[in-house]
């Protein structure tokens, strides 16, 4: 329900935006970008409202680890990923920068509304920056929109009928919200049956479940050799997870860290997230390519991290 709900929501919203005359670059940077992060966003908000804040935070940290170590690693195993230099020079450093900023906010074991406001302001500024750069690149190259963003919008598909657009949006929202409700309730039951922590569930089952859209999109993009979409999608998703998902969730309701950010061991998981976020930059800083060997290393990191979580639990 989360996967197809997000897919229908993005297709309906982007189709409606296109029929209203919005440019593909605007749709790609707003509707598509926010829509693919809808599972993480709704799951984290629902978790926070249900007093399951560890699932909300663990979902974001686990999803970011999953996006790089599992999804990028798997995509690179299918097809070595060569990306534009801007991913290495600009986008990955931004991802690392916002990760370090969130680390500072979490050290007091609470993410309040004011802190959430700064995060959400960050996603607005990030979107405006990407829009400005995309328009600038388009003017320098040609009169058309940025090709990689335009291709990403085309991949979503188009529903020409206005009624179909509305139905897709409504059904998509219902699917994502209902899927999130079921996912959280089921995760809590699994937690109780297995006797594992809320943090463990958030970092593993919930994180993997909400990363399914990125997994599907990136593997398909890699198989079609649309490398910019593959890695750009993942880096952008990680930035959105931190700024918009936790930003929006903490605006709805402040997010406390039960047991303390450091004392609960969440600091170690966060450092793993920062390390896995830095690995693609280290791998691509010279050749701008994530090779099959690099992909294997990333996958090994994910398996090793899962083994650590299981043994610790």
N, C-alpha and C positions, 0 to 999 in steps of 0.2 A: 504493500500500500504506500509506503514511503517512496519507493523507487518510482512507481508509475504515477503516483500523485505529483511528485516533483516534475516528472517528464511532461505530464499533461498541463500542469500549471505554467511551465516555461513555454510550451508550444502555444497554448491559448493566449498568454500574455504577449509574447513576441509577435504573434499573428495580429492581435488587436493593435499593437503599437505600429506595426508595418502598415496596416490598413488605414491608420490615422496619419500616416505620412512621416513617422519618425525615421531618421537615418539608421542604417544597420549598425554603425559604430556606436550610436547612443543605446540601441537595443542590446547590443553585445555587452556593453560595459555596465548596464543597469539591470534590465529584465533577466537576461540569461545568467549573469553573474550572481545576482541575488537569488534567482530561482533554483540554481543548482546547489545553493547552500541552504535551501528551505528545510531539508530534513534535520540538519544540525541545529538550525535556528529554532524550529518548533519543538524539537526534542528537549533542547536546553531550557526553553521557556516553560514547558510542561513540567520538567524535572524540578525547576526552581519553585514553581507554584505548588508542587506536591511535597515540598520540603526535602527534596532529594538533590541537594546542591552538589554533592560529590559526583553524582551522575552527570550533572550539567557541566561541571568543570572537566571531569574525566572524559566526557564525550568530545570536547574540543581538543584537549591534549592528545587523546588517543586517536582522533580523526586526523590530526596533523601528522602524527607519527605514521599512521596507516597510509596517508596520501603519498608521503615521500618514500618510506621504506618498503611498503608492500606494493602500492599502485605504480609508482615510478619505476621501482625495481622490476616488477612484472612486465610493464610496458617495454622497458629497455631490453629485457630478455627476449621479447618477441622481435624487436626492431631497435637497433642503436639509435638514440635520440640526439639529433643535432639541432640546437636551438639558436635563436638570434642572440647576438652579443648583449642586447639590452636586458635579457633575462638574467644574465650573470652580473652585468654591471649595475643594474638598477633594481629589478624586481626581487631577486633573492636577498640583496642587502636590506630592502624595505621589509621583507618578511622577517628577517633576523632582528631588525630594529624594533618592530612592533612586538616581537616575542620577548625581547629584553625589557621593553616598557611594561608589558603585562606582568613579567616576573617581579618588577619593582612594586606594582600595585597589589600583588598577591602576598607579599612578604608579611603584611599585617593580618593575614588569614581572613580577609573580608574584601568583597568587591561591592562598594556602595554605589548609589545612584549617580553621584558626582563623578566617580571614577568611570562608571559605565557611560556617562555622557561624553567624557573625553575620548573614550574608545569609539563611540558611535560618530562623533565629530570626525575622528580619524578616517572612518570608511567613506564619509562624504568627501573629504579632502583627497583621499586616494582615488576615488572615482573621477573627481574633477581633474586631477593630475593626469590620469590615463586618457581622459577625453581630450584634454589639451594636447598631449603628446601624439595621440592618434590623428587628430586634425592636422597637426604640424607635419607629421610624416606623410599624410595624404597630399598636402599642398606641395611638399618637396618632391614627391614621387610622381603623382598624377592627380587627376581631378576626382578619382573614385575613393571610396572609403578604404581604410586599412584592410588589406586582403585577408589577413588571418582572422580578424574579428568578423569580417563579412562572411567568411567561410564558416565560422563557428555558428553564426546566426542561420545560415542556410542549412546546416546540419540539423538544426532543431526541427525544421519542417514548417509548412505554412497551411493554415486552415483559412480558406477564403470566405466562408460563410460567417457572418457576424454572430448568428445564434450558436454555431458550433464553437466559436471562440469563447463565448460566455459560458457555455456548458463545460468546455475543457477547463476553464479557470475555476469554476465552482466545484466541479468534481475533483480537480487537482488539489484545491484547498482542503476539501473534506477528506480526501485520501491521505494527505500529509498529516493533518491534525489527528484523524482517527488512528492512523498508523503509529503516530508518536505516542498516543495514549496507550495503545496495545503494547507497544515496545517497552515503555516504562513499566507498566503493570507486570508484564511478563518477566522483565529483567529483575524486578524486585522479588518475584516469586522464585526465580532461579537462584537469586542471592540467598534467600531464606532456606531453600532446599539444600543447596551445596554448602551453606555456611561460610560463604566468602563475603568480602567487604563490598560496600557500595562503590568504592573507588575502583576495585577490580572489574566489576560489571561495566562501569562507565568507560574504562580504558580498553575493554576488549569487545564484548558482545555489542554494546550500544555504539561504540566508535566504528566498528566494522560495518554494522548495519547502516549507519548514516553515510558511510563513505562509498556505498554501492554505486551511486550515480557517477562519482569521479572515477571509480574503477572501470565501469563500463565505457564511459566516454574516452578515457585515456588509452585503454587497450585497443579500442576500435580505431582511434586516431593514429596510434602507433602502427597498427597493421596497415592502415591506408597511407602511411608515411606522411601524415600531417603533423609533423613533430612540434611545431610552434603551438598548435592547439593543445597537444598532450601535456607538455611541461608548463606552458602558460596557464592552463586550466588548473593545475595542481597548486602552483605557487599562489595564484590568485585566490583559490579556494582557502588556502591556509591563512592568508591575510584576512579574508572575509570571516573565517571562523573566529579569529581573535577579536577583530574590531566590531563586526556587526552582530555575530551570534552572542558572544559574552557581553558586548555593549548593550544590545537590546534586552537580553535576559536580566541583566543587573538593573536596567532602567525600570523594567516591570516589577522586579523585586530584588532587593540586595541579596548577594550570594555570599553566605558565610562558608568557611572551610572547617567542618567539624574536626576537632582534635588538633587543629593548627596546620598551616601549610608545610612547615618543616617537620613538625613532630609526626604527622600522618604519613610521611614518606612521599608526599606528592611532589616535593622539591626534586627528588631523584627522577621521577617520571618527566618532570618539566625539563630537566637538564638533558634527558634522553631526546625529548622533542627538539631542543635547540641543536643538539649534536646532529640528529638526522636532517634537520633543516640546513645545516652548514655543509653536509656531505656533498650534495649536488654542486654547490659552489666550488668546493675543493676539486671535484672531479672534472668540472667544465671550465675552470679558470683559464686553461691554455687552449684546448681544442674545441670548446663549446659543445662537447659531445659526452653523453652518458652511454658508455659502451655496454656490451653484454656482460663483460666482466664486472663493471661497476654495478649493473643491475643485480648480478648475483650477490655482490657484497651487500647491497641494500636489502635484498631479501633475507640474507643471513642475519643482518642486524634485526629485522623484524621478528624472525623466528627466535633469535636469542633473547629479545626483549620479552616475547610471549612466554618463553621458558622461565625467565626470571620472575615474571608475574605469577605464573602457576606455582613455582616452587615456593615463593614467598607466601602465597595464600594457603 
